[in-house]
Amino acid sequence: MSDQLSGIPEAVRAGRPTVWPNPHRRPAAEVLPGLAYGLPDVRAAEARWRRFDPLLKALFPELETGRIDSALLALAPEVAAHVGGGADADLWVKADHDLPVTGCIKARGGVYEVLVYAEALALRAGWLTTGDSYARLAAPEIARALSGYTVAVGSTGNLGFSVGVMARALGFEVEVHMSHDAKAWKKRRLRDLGARVVEHAGDYGSAVAAARAAFAGRADAHFVDDESSVDLFLGYAAAAFDLERQLRAANVTVDAENPLHVYLPCGVGGAPGGVTLGLKLLYGDAVRCIFVEPVAAPCMLVQLAAGLDRPVDVYAIGLDNRTAADGLAVSQASMLVAGTVGALIDAVVTVEDAALFRWVRDLWERAALRLEPSAAAAFAAVAPSRAARSDAGTGTHVVWTTGGALLPEAEFQAALGMGS
């Protein structure tokens, strides 16, 4: 075994559930000043979101204010105790599984990046000038003009859908490159939008690489790069402001004596990494960010444990990247994310597929949460994390769900059955 891989725990290499306190974690006050992106960048992303509120309200009538956000739900004490392994817990759910428009967290990055591209085109073409309402971009003549441009993305499903919904609503052509493990219903949903779906025999990384190559250098297209897009990353980071606002409204204190523990399902890392950056900028070390990955695809854990000198995938330690959590079936973590927030991640927890299905069933029966397996991952991590981490019994715990509201009924019933 190479020296680079020697720091990866045996339990991880054997595909066993693990709680991995990040040995590379450093105080936020040390890390944040040296990062390429800071609070001004995240505030700028939040300001762009708000500029687009009038357009989003016009295109999606279900958005009363134009804001794409989800509820912060307090779990009943008996449910919180069940999730926490029998111990009392102040436990909340950031319900991005029910996020408006797309029903998944990927809207925060995918929708945002499409809006960034549309804004750049509109300003360059003179369709928007300073002071205009961005609702103007809903005009039919602008949609016709945007139809000459293509937005492309590589995805296992939810990012592709989020990009596709927004891009098609604006008039763009859409092309989504999907891996072998993408669900058939997610491909069908994209085609129903009018997107072109390109299927690949390889994994998620192969689909992204193929899409990136196909659209390199094209002036009439934009590729949403889940592995290295700064816009995607900052779109996710702005979600921290939503959680801060909701915690304040709920009179939840976050400080050194009352820490906030946030459990974040992780695939390539963009969504949890962006949220982590935003939360650490707001709360510093008063927030603990715990990533959650399948035992077969712990790509962020592997990368952080191996170091950041070069990319390392899960195949290098004998894992197969095969998991029912298709949204988390990623073999290689984003180096942008690992390099930016690797020292801010407090721990990574790996969980088995069987646990995902148990939590899909339990959360439906106990709290009426309609989750897909990827979104249930964070619930499976709470009790192990609390048992293994000395500070995890204090403060407030937030499980950030990621998808499920738009899961077809047959798929949801099948997931419930797997949890029996």
Residue, then its C-alpha position, 0 to 999 in steps of 0.5 A: m500500500s502506498d504511503q498516501l493510502s496508509g492513513i485510510p482506516e481498515a474499516v473504511r477499506a473493508g466497507r464497514p460503517t465508520v465514524w472518522p473524526n477528521p485529523h486534518r481539521r483546523p480552527a476556522a479562524e486559521v483556515l478561513p482567511g487563507l481561502a480563495y472564497g470568503l463571506p463577500d463571495v457568499r453574500a454576492a451569491e445571496a444577492r444574485w439569488r435575490r435579484f432573480d426572485p422576480l423571475l423565479k416567481a414569474l416562471f414558477p407560480e408555486l414560489e410565493t416570493g421567488r425564494i427557493d428554500s425549504a422548511l426547518l422542521a423540528l422533530a417530535p421528541e420521541v422521533a428525535a430520541h429514536v434518531g439520536g440512538g435513544a438519547d434526548a436531542d434537539l433535532w431539526v430537519k432542513a427539508d431540502h428533500d421537499l425544496p420547491v421546483t426541483g424537490c432536491i438540494k441540487a437546485r441550490g447549485g444547479v439552478y443558481e449556475v444556470l441563472v449566473y449564465a443567463e445573467a451574463l448572456a442577458l447583460r452582454a446582449g443588452w436584454l438587461t440593464t442596471g435597475d431592470s427587474y429580472a422578470r424581464l428574462a421571462a419574455p418570449e423573445i428572450a426565451r427564443a434567443l436563449s434557445g440558441y444556447t445549450v446548458a450541459v451537465g454530468s449527473t446521476g440525476n438530481l443535479g441534471f434535473s435541477v439544471g434541466v428544469m431551470a434551463r428549459a424554463l428559460g428557453f435553453e437547450v439542455e444536454v445531460h450526461m448520465s452514469h450507468d447507476a442513474k435511475a431510469w425514472k430520473k432519465r425519463r423525467l429529464r426527457d419529459l422536460g425536453a432535455r437530451v439524455v446521453e447515457h454512459a456505461g461508466d460511473y459518475g466521474s466518467a459521465v462528467a468527464a465525457a460531458r466536459a470534453a464534449f462541450a470544451g471551448r463551445a461559445d454557444a454552450h455552458f457546461v455545469d461542472d459538478e467537480s470544479s464549478v465555483d458558481l455551483f459551490l457558491g450557490y450552495a454556500a448561500a444556503a447557510f443564510d437560509l438556515e441562519r435566518q430560520l434558526r434565529a426565528a426559532n430562537v435557537t442559540v448557536d455559540a461555543e456553549n451551544p454548538l450546531h451539528v449539521y449532518l450533510p450527505c456527500g456525493v462529489g462534495g459540492a452541496p455539503g462543501g458549499v453549505t459547510l463553507g457558508l456555515k463556517l463563515l457565519y458561525g466559525d467553530a460553533v458549527r460542526c459539519i459532519f459529512v455522510e457517505p455510503v460505505a462503498a463510496p466514501c470518496m471525500l473521506v478517502q481523499l481527505a485521509a489520503g491528503l490533497d497532493r493528488p486525486v485518489d478514488v475509492y477504487a484505489i482501496g478496493l471499494d466498488n462505488r456501488t450503492a443504492a444511494d445513487g446521488l452519493a455514488v461517486s468514486q472521486a471527490s471534488m478537489l475544489v471542495a476538498g481543497t477548500v473545506g477539507a480542514l473545516i469538515d469535523a467528521v465523516v460518517t460512512v453508512e450501509d445501504a441497509a441503514l438507508f432503507r431502514w431510515v426511509r421507512d422509519l422517517w416516513e412512518r414516524a414523521a411523514l418525511r418522504l425521502e429517497p435513500s440518499a437523503a436518509a443517509a444523514f439520519a443513519a449517521v446521527a447516533p453513531s456520530r453522537a456515540a463516537r464524538s465527545d462533544a456530539g451530545t450537546g447543542t442543536h442537531v440539524v439533518w440536511t435532507t437532499g431529495g425525495a419529494l418527487l420520487p415516483e410512488a412505485e419507487f418510494q414504495a419499493a424503498l419502503g419495502m426494502g426497509s422492512 
